[in-house]
Amino acid sequence: MKETLSYVLVSPYTIAKSRTGGVIARLLSRLDLELAGAQMIAPDEAFAREYAAYLRGGNSGDISLLADYVEQKIAPSEGRRHRSLLLLFRGENSCGKLVDICGHLYAEHIDTDSITGETIRDTYADLILSPKDHGTVTYFEPAVITPRNQEDADRDMRLFARFLKGKENIIRNIAYSNPEKIEQTLVILKPDNWKYASSRPGTIIDMFSRTGLRITGVKVYGFSLSKALEFYAPVETALKEKLAPVFGRKARETLEREFLIPLNSRIEEVLTESFGSEYAEEQFRLLVEFMSGVKPGTCPPEKADVPGAVKCMILIYEGENAVKKIRDVLGPTDPLKAPGGTVRREFGSSIMVNTAHASDSPESFNREKDIVKINENSLCSIIENFLERRG
């Protein structure tokens, strides 16, 4: 079967209730599909009307419910656009697999004890019928929307691509009462979270949700060698300052033990400047390789700007004291020194493979967001390239 592309749209209510991580965890841990792209979107009235009209053109029994929901809840209300999260998945039979995990909507009455929680909608969606007239819906929240077949997926994705073309990746849809107190911070879910199908990325997002901060931007990102070198340039100096003396001293102790002779402090200084510095530089090269999939010194210059073979997810969080709140949940660089309940204690394995990065100051955020071009997202071009290949 040919590789296809389909989508899941996470509803504004699901995002507002901080259920985003739970939904992503379900999708990533139970699918053999690749997460090809992700973007937070804020549909306008025209988009919602057209999307609802597309849904009404389908032949499923729950389509009218979904179409009404899009017009009422995906569309702006009281002049404010609402955040939805668009996720693209690539692989064989992507539509069928996404429908299976997202679940169906049941128009008939279902006894509470009959709900198993197996699908995303079992867990997060609500369809409440009138106790007097089971045909009357009193409350409806689908949690996610996904197309039933590839024809509908292609049609919907054309609409998404037209809407997203040229738009910034960061959503600005709320006016704060104290805007001077609002910060943004950047989080990277590192490559160790994406080696195999796992709930880890979603679980980490769920852990960050305890901060009460809003996610205003998301993108799937692959560091090129040049971008990884630029992003982690400040770390290179820090590693030399921190590691070179430590391993210079260890080298001196090893030589004294091996050759049974005392060595003076001058020898230790030479070892720090030579072996210690080289060790620190190698750790930096390994960090860059870990983040980009390419080790410095092994990449031809013409490929230095090409994204490597590993991927990350970048998220932008917004709110009061955003930098500190996120770093408190993240934990220290060394997972072994991180308190229980922090992301790095839970999932990190070493100082380098420590599962996530977060900006350490507003100044760092401004520098980092420019390097990864956070206002740009490849999701639109992924859709366009796929549809062009299909003809």
Secondary structure as UniProt FT lines:
FT   STRAND          3..10
FT   HELIX           12..16
FT   TURN            17..18
FT   HELIX           20..29
FT   STRAND          34..41
FT   HELIX           45..56
FT   TURN            61..62
FT   HELIX           63..69
FT   HELIX           70..74
FT   TURN            78..79
FT   STRAND          84..92
FT   HELIX           94..102
FT   HELIX           112..114
FT   HELIX           120..124
FT   STRAND          126..129
FT   TURN            134..135
FT   STRAND          137..141
FT   STRAND          144..145
FT   HELIX           150..164
FT   TURN            165..166
FT   HELIX           179..181
FT   STRAND          182..189
FT   HELIX           191..193
FT   HELIX           200..208
FT   HELIX           209..211
FT   STRAND          214..221
FT   HELIX           225..231
FT   HELIX           233..259
FT   HELIX           265..271
FT   HELIX           272..276
FT   HELIX           277..292
FT   TURN            296..297
FT   HELIX           301..303
FT   TURN            304..305
FT   STRAND          312..320
FT   HELIX           322..330
FT   HELIX           335..337
FT   TURN            340..341
FT   HELIX           343..347
FT   STRAND          356..358
FT   HELIX           362..371
FT   TURN            372..375
FT   HELIX           379..390
//
